[in-house]
Amino acid sequence: MPPPSLTQRAHAVILEVLRPGDWAIDATAGNGNDTLLLANTVGPTGRVLAYDTQEAAIERTRERLASTGVGHVELRRECHSELAQLNTAEIGTVR
Protein backbone atom coordinates (compact mmCIF):
# COMPACT_ATOMS: atom_id res chain seq x y z
CA MET A 1 0.00 0.00 0.00
CA PRO A 2 1.41 3.45 -0.94
CA PRO A 3 2.06 5.95 1.83
CA PRO A 4 -0.64 8.57 2.42
CA SER A 5 -0.47 11.63 0.21
CA LEU A 6 0.39 15.03 1.63
CA THR A 7 -3.28 15.99 1.34
CA GLN A 8 -4.37 12.87 3.22
CA ARG A 9 -1.87 13.59 5.97
CA ALA A 10 -3.00 17.22 6.22
CA HIS A 11 -6.64 16.11 6.45
CA ALA A 12 -5.76 13.65 9.22
CA VAL A 13 -4.17 16.47 11.22
CA ILE A 14 -7.20 18.70 10.66
CA LEU A 15 -9.50 15.95 11.91
CA GLU A 16 -7.36 15.54 15.04
CA VAL A 17 -7.38 19.26 15.88
CA LEU A 18 -10.76 20.70 14.89
CA ARG A 19 -13.89 20.14 16.93
CA PRO A 20 -17.56 20.99 16.44
CA GLY A 21 -18.15 24.65 17.20
CA ASP A 22 -14.61 25.74 16.27
CA TRP A 23 -13.64 28.46 13.82
CA ALA A 24 -11.41 27.47 10.91
CA ILE A 25 -9.79 29.32 8.03
CA ASP A 26 -9.09 28.09 4.52
CA ALA A 27 -6.55 30.56 3.14
CA THR A 28 -6.89 29.26 -0.44
CA ALA A 29 -10.42 28.04 -1.17
CA GLY A 30 -9.57 26.69 -4.64
CA ASN A 31 -12.19 24.09 -5.60
CA GLY A 32 -13.71 24.03 -2.14
CA ASN A 33 -12.54 20.55 -1.15
CA ASP A 34 -10.70 21.63 1.99
CA THR A 35 -13.33 24.27 2.76
CA LEU A 36 -15.97 21.54 2.77
CA LEU A 37 -13.84 19.30 5.00
CA LEU A 38 -13.40 22.17 7.46
CA ALA A 39 -17.10 23.02 7.41
CA ASN A 40 -18.15 19.42 7.97
CA THR A 41 -15.64 19.07 10.80
CA VAL A 42 -16.68 22.20 12.72
CA GLY A 43 -20.34 21.49 12.04
CA PRO A 44 -23.21 23.97 11.95
CA THR A 45 -22.24 25.45 15.32
CA GLY A 46 -18.77 26.29 13.98
CA ARG A 47 -17.69 28.68 11.31
CA VAL A 48 -15.30 28.65 8.38
CA LEU A 49 -13.76 31.64 6.69
CA ALA A 50 -12.48 30.84 3.18
CA TYR A 51 -10.30 33.17 1.13
CA ASP A 52 -9.28 33.16 -2.51
CA THR A 53 -8.19 35.93 -4.85
CA GLN A 54 -9.87 34.32 -7.86
CA GLU A 55 -13.59 34.84 -8.45
CA ALA A 56 -13.78 31.46 -10.22
CA ALA A 57 -12.42 29.72 -7.12
CA ILE A 58 -14.92 31.47 -4.86
CA GLU A 59 -17.74 30.51 -7.21
CA ARG A 60 -16.63 26.84 -7.41
CA THR A 61 -16.42 26.73 -3.62
CA ARG A 62 -19.84 28.37 -3.29
CA GLU A 63 -21.33 25.78 -5.67
CA ARG A 64 -19.67 22.85 -3.87
CA LEU A 65 -20.97 24.06 -0.51
CA ALA A 66 -24.47 24.71 -1.85
CA SER A 67 -24.64 21.23 -3.38
CA THR A 68 -24.04 19.72 0.05
CA GLY A 69 -26.25 22.11 2.02
CA VAL A 70 -23.37 23.62 4.00
CA GLY A 71 -24.10 27.21 4.95
CA HIS A 72 -21.76 28.18 7.78
CA VAL A 73 -18.91 29.33 5.55
CA GLU A 74 -18.03 32.93 4.81
CA LEU A 75 -16.34 33.32 1.42
CA ARG A 76 -14.04 36.28 0.82
CA ARG A 77 -12.57 37.22 -2.53
CA GLU A 78 -9.36 38.69 -1.25
CA CYS A 79 -5.83 37.66 -0.43
CA HIS A 80 -5.25 35.63 2.70
CA SER A 81 -2.86 38.40 3.73
CA GLU A 82 -6.06 40.10 4.91
CA LEU A 83 -6.11 37.60 7.78
CA ALA A 84 -4.12 40.14 9.75
CA GLN A 85 -7.24 42.34 9.74
CA LEU A 86 -9.40 39.77 11.54
CA ASN A 87 -10.83 40.90 14.83
CA THR A 88 -9.48 38.20 17.13
CA ALA A 89 -11.68 39.48 19.97
CA GLU A 90 -14.71 38.58 17.84
CA ILE A 91 -13.60 35.14 16.74
CA GLY A 92 -11.43 33.94 19.60
CA THR A 93 -9.01 31.15 18.84
CA VAL A 94 -8.74 29.99 15.24
CA ARG A 95 -7.36 26.52 14.61
Residue pairs with C-beta under 8 A, 6 or more apart in sequence:
4 12
11 34
11 37
14 24
14 37
14 38
14 41
15 41
17 95
18 24
18 38
18 41
18 42
18 46
18 95
19 41
19 42
20 41
20 42
20 43
20 45
20 46
21 42
21 43
21 45
21 46
22 41
22 42
22 46
22 95
23 42
23 46
23 47
23 48
23 49
23 91
23 92
23 93
23 94
23 95
24 38
24 39
24 41
24 42
24 46
24 47
24 48
24 49
24 94
24 95
25 48
25 49
25 50
25 51
25 80
25 83
25 94
26 34
26 35
26 38
26 48
26 49
26 50
26 51
27 51
27 80
27 83
28 51
28 52
28 57
28 80
29 35
29 50
29 51
29 52
29 57
29 58
29 60
29 61
29 75
30 52
30 57
30 60
30 61
31 57
31 60
31 61
31 64
32 50
32 60
32 61
32 62
32 63
32 64
32 65
33 64
35 48
35 50
35 61
35 64
35 65
35 73
36 64
36 65
36 68
36 70
38 48
38 50
38 73
39 46
39 48
39 65
39 70
39 72
39 73
40 70
42 48
42 72
43 72
44 71
44 72
46 72
47 72
47 73
47 74
47 91
48 72
48 73
48 74
49 73
49 74
49 76
49 86
50 58
50 61
50 73
50 74
50 75
50 76
51 76
51 77
51 78
51 79
51 80
51 82
51 83
52 58
52 61
52 75
52 76
52 77
53 77
53 78
53 79
54 77
55 77
58 75
58 76
58 77
61 73
61 75
62 75
65 71
65 73
76 82
86 94
88 94
